[in-house]
Amino acid sequence: MLNYFLRSKPDLNFAITMDMRIACISLLLLTIVLFYKFKNNKKILRYTAIASLILQCSMISWFFFTSKNFLSEGLPLYHCRVSMLVISLAVIFKKEDSNIVRYVSLLSIFGASIALIFCDFDKYYPLHITTVNFIFSHCFLLFNSLMIVKYHHQSLKIGKIISTTVLLNLSVLIVNILVNGNYSYLIELPSVINVEPFSLFPPGVVIFFCVLIVWIVNKIANVRESKAVNLLENESYN
């Protein structure tokens, strides 16, 4: 059973089934429900951050021991995996009020949701470490990101969003060039959008959408935070 769970040879004729998609979307909805249930219990964030970090360490270890191309395939340099590590470590070391944590949390609310809706598994049928890790890592990422945004209200200005996006993606791009990888799709875009004119300059496309996503989610979060503050002020006044 353990050998099957940790197998390294991809499954032939792998295809994502409708049952797998329904399961991912169901867990996405469950994560949102759990957030609303536990949103006033900030202590739980530390436990979910530790769980997320354990999942990332297990995934890195699996790639290290099974992949012939660990440097080009196994590093945690996709946007969601970077966010998982940043948020987990920030929470564990009580540094979650920084701008970079706010940034990756805003990005991940959208990114983790999209990942669970349009699940893109490695070529292994369940149960496998990659499928289990993919699902629960993104669920924890979504939950942790929502908690971070709820409890840490600093707004990001557009200049900060742009500079952080460029720095993050430029760093990953340099690694891609050095190890011949495609982390964060900065060399080749996902097939659904890998068409002209997008395919002419993938880094520009990724940076543009990251800036747009963070800016929009930041605006939405600011509106919700302002309403919450106004509601508290009205209750205090009454």
C-alpha positions as CSV (number, residue, x, y, z in Angstrom):
1,M,0.0,0.0,0.0
2,L,2.8,2.4,0.9
3,N,4.7,1.5,-2.2
4,Y,1.7,2.3,-4.3
5,F,1.1,5.6,-2.6
6,L,4.7,6.6,-3.1
7,R,5.2,5.1,-6.6
8,S,7.4,7.0,-9.0
9,K,6.3,5.6,-12.4
10,P,3.5,7.7,-13.9
11,D,0.2,5.9,-14.7
12,L,-0.4,5.1,-18.3
13,N,-3.3,6.8,-20.0
14,F,-3.9,9.0,-17.0
15,A,-6.8,11.4,-17.3
16,I,-8.6,13.5,-14.7
17,T,-12.1,12.1,-14.1
18,M,-15.3,14.0,-13.4
19,D,-15.3,12.4,-9.9
20,M,-11.8,13.9,-9.2
21,R,-13.0,17.3,-10.3
22,I,-16.2,17.1,-8.2
23,A,-14.1,16.0,-5.2
24,C,-11.8,19.0,-5.5
25,I,-14.6,21.5,-5.9
26,S,-16.4,20.0,-2.9
27,L,-13.3,20.3,-0.8
28,L,-12.9,23.9,-2.0
29,L,-16.4,24.7,-0.7
30,L,-15.8,22.8,2.5
31,T,-12.6,24.9,3.1
32,I,-14.6,28.1,2.7
33,V,-17.3,26.8,5.1
34,L,-14.6,25.8,7.7
35,F,-13.0,29.3,7.3
36,Y,-16.3,30.9,8.3
37,K,-16.7,28.5,11.2
38,F,-13.3,29.1,12.6
39,K,-12.5,32.6,11.4
40,N,-12.7,34.0,15.0
41,N,-10.3,31.4,16.3
42,K,-6.9,32.8,15.2
43,K,-5.0,30.1,17.2
44,I,-6.0,27.5,14.6
45,L,-3.9,29.3,12.0
46,R,-0.7,28.1,13.6
47,Y,-1.8,24.4,13.3
48,T,-2.9,24.7,9.7
49,A,0.4,26.5,8.9
50,I,2.4,23.6,10.4
51,A,0.2,21.1,8.5
52,S,0.9,23.0,5.3
53,L,4.6,23.1,5.9
54,I,4.6,19.3,6.6
55,L,2.8,18.7,3.3
56,Q,5.4,20.8,1.4
57,C,8.3,19.0,3.0
58,S,6.9,15.7,2.1
59,M,6.4,16.8,-1.5
60,I,10.0,18.1,-1.8
61,S,11.3,14.9,-0.2
62,W,9.3,12.7,-2.6
63,F,10.6,14.6,-5.6
64,F,14.2,14.5,-4.3
65,F,14.2,10.7,-3.9
66,T,12.2,9.8,-7.0
67,S,12.8,12.5,-9.7
68,K,15.8,12.3,-12.1
69,N,15.3,16.0,-12.7
70,F,14.8,17.3,-9.2
71,L,16.2,20.8,-9.8
72,S,14.0,21.4,-12.9
73,E,10.8,19.7,-11.5
74,G,10.9,19.4,-7.7
75,L,11.7,22.8,-6.3
76,P,8.8,24.6,-4.6
77,L,8.8,27.5,-7.1
78,Y,5.3,27.6,-8.4
79,H,3.3,30.6,-7.1
80,C,1.1,28.5,-4.8
81,R,4.0,26.5,-3.4
82,V,6.0,29.6,-2.8
83,S,3.0,31.1,-1.0
84,M,2.5,27.9,1.1
85,L,6.1,28.1,2.4
86,V,6.0,31.9,2.9
87,I,2.7,31.8,4.9
88,S,3.6,28.8,6.9
89,L,7.0,30.0,8.0
90,A,5.7,33.5,8.6
91,V,2.9,32.2,10.9
92,I,5.2,29.8,12.7
93,F,7.8,32.6,13.4
94,K,5.0,35.2,14.1
95,K,5.9,37.4,11.1
96,E,2.6,37.3,9.3
97,D,2.0,41.0,9.4
98,S,4.6,41.8,6.6
99,N,3.7,43.1,3.2
100,I,5.1,40.0,1.4
101,V,2.8,37.7,3.5
102,R,-0.2,40.0,2.7
103,Y,0.8,39.8,-1.0
104,V,1.0,36.0,-1.3
105,S,-2.2,35.6,0.7
106,L,-4.1,37.9,-1.7
107,L,-2.6,36.1,-4.7
108,S,-3.4,32.7,-3.2
109,I,-7.1,33.3,-2.4
110,F,-7.5,33.4,-6.2
111,G,-4.8,31.0,-7.1
112,A,-5.7,28.2,-4.7
113,S,-9.4,28.4,-5.7
114,I,-8.5,28.2,-9.4
115,A,-6.2,25.3,-8.7
116,L,-9.0,23.3,-7.0
117,I,-11.6,24.2,-9.7
118,F,-9.3,23.3,-12.6
119,C,-7.2,20.6,-10.9
120,D,-4.0,19.8,-12.7
121,F,-2.6,16.6,-11.1
122,D,0.6,14.9,-11.9
123,K,0.0,11.7,-13.9
124,Y,-0.9,9.5,-11.0
125,Y,-4.3,8.1,-10.1
126,P,-5.4,8.4,-6.4
127,L,-4.3,7.4,-4.0
128,H,-0.9,8.9,-4.6
129,I,1.2,11.4,-2.6
130,T,1.1,14.0,-5.4
131,T,-2.8,14.0,-5.7
132,V,-3.3,14.0,-1.9
133,N,-0.7,16.7,-1.5
134,F,-2.1,18.8,-4.3
135,I,-5.6,18.8,-2.9
136,F,-4.9,19.3,0.8
137,S,-2.0,21.8,0.2
138,H,-4.3,24.0,-1.8
139,C,-7.1,23.7,0.8
140,F,-4.7,24.7,3.6
141,L,-3.3,27.5,1.4
142,L,-6.8,28.9,0.8
143,F,-7.8,28.7,4.5
144,N,-4.5,30.2,5.7
145,S,-4.7,33.0,3.1
146,L,-8.2,33.9,4.1
147,M,-7.2,34.0,7.8
148,I,-4.2,36.2,7.1
149,V,-6.2,38.7,5.1
150,K,-8.9,38.8,7.8
151,Y,-6.5,39.5,10.7
152,H,-3.9,41.6,9.0
153,H,-5.4,44.7,7.3
154,Q,-2.5,46.5,5.8
155,S,-3.4,47.6,2.3
156,L,-0.9,47.2,-0.6
157,K,-0.4,50.2,-2.9
158,I,-0.2,49.4,-6.6
159,G,3.6,50.3,-6.7
160,K,4.3,47.7,-4.0
161,I,2.2,45.1,-5.8
162,I,4.1,45.7,-9.1
163,S,7.5,45.7,-7.5
164,T,6.9,42.6,-5.5
165,T,5.4,40.8,-8.5
166,V,8.4,41.7,-10.7
167,L,11.0,40.7,-8.1
168,L,9.3,37.4,-7.3
169,N,8.8,36.3,-10.9
170,L,12.2,37.6,-12.0
171,S,13.9,35.5,-9.3
172,V,12.0,32.4,-10.4
173,L,12.8,33.1,-14.1
174,I,16.5,33.2,-13.3
175,V,16.2,29.8,-11.6
176,N,14.3,28.5,-14.7
177,I,17.1,29.6,-16.9
178,L,19.8,28.0,-14.7
179,V,18.0,24.6,-14.2
180,N,16.1,24.5,-17.5
181,G,12.8,24.5,-15.7
182,N,9.3,26.0,-16.2
183,Y,8.4,27.0,-12.7
184,S,5.4,29.4,-12.4
185,Y,5.0,28.9,-16.2
186,L,7.4,31.7,-16.9
187,I,9.0,29.8,-19.9
188,E,5.9,28.2,-21.4
189,L,2.4,29.0,-20.4
190,P,-0.3,26.4,-19.6
191,S,-1.7,25.0,-22.8
192,V,-5.1,26.7,-22.5
193,I,-3.5,30.2,-22.9
194,N,-0.3,29.2,-24.7
195,V,-1.3,30.9,-27.9
196,E,-0.3,34.1,-29.6
197,P,0.0,36.8,-28.5
198,F,0.4,35.4,-25.0
199,S,3.0,32.8,-26.0
200,L,5.3,35.5,-27.4
201,F,6.4,36.6,-23.9
202,P,5.2,34.4,-21.0
203,P,6.9,36.3,-18.2
204,G,5.1,39.5,-19.2
205,V,1.8,37.6,-19.2
206,V,2.3,36.0,-15.8
207,I,3.5,39.3,-14.2
208,F,0.5,41.2,-15.7
209,F,-2.1,38.7,-14.4
210,C,-0.4,38.4,-11.0
211,V,-0.5,42.2,-10.6
212,L,-4.1,42.3,-11.8
213,I,-5.2,39.5,-9.4
214,V,-3.5,40.9,-6.3
215,W,-4.8,44.4,-7.1
216,I,-8.4,43.2,-7.5
217,V,-8.4,41.0,-4.4
218,N,-6.7,43.7,-2.4
219,K,-9.5,46.2,-3.4
220,I,-12.2,43.7,-2.4
221,A,-10.5,43.0,0.9
222,N,-10.2,46.7,1.6
223,V,-13.9,47.2,1.0
224,R,-14.9,44.3,3.3
225,E,-12.5,45.6,6.0
226,S,-13.9,49.1,5.7
227,K,-17.4,47.8,6.1
228,A,-16.4,45.8,9.1
229,V,-14.8,48.8,10.8
230,N,-17.8,51.0,10.1
231,L,-20.1,48.3,11.6
232,L,-18.0,48.1,14.8
233,E,-18.0,51.9,15.1
234,N,-21.8,52.0,14.7
235,E,-22.3,49.3,17.3
236,S,-20.0,51.2,19.7
237,Y,-21.9,54.4,19.1
238,N,-25.2,52.8,19.7
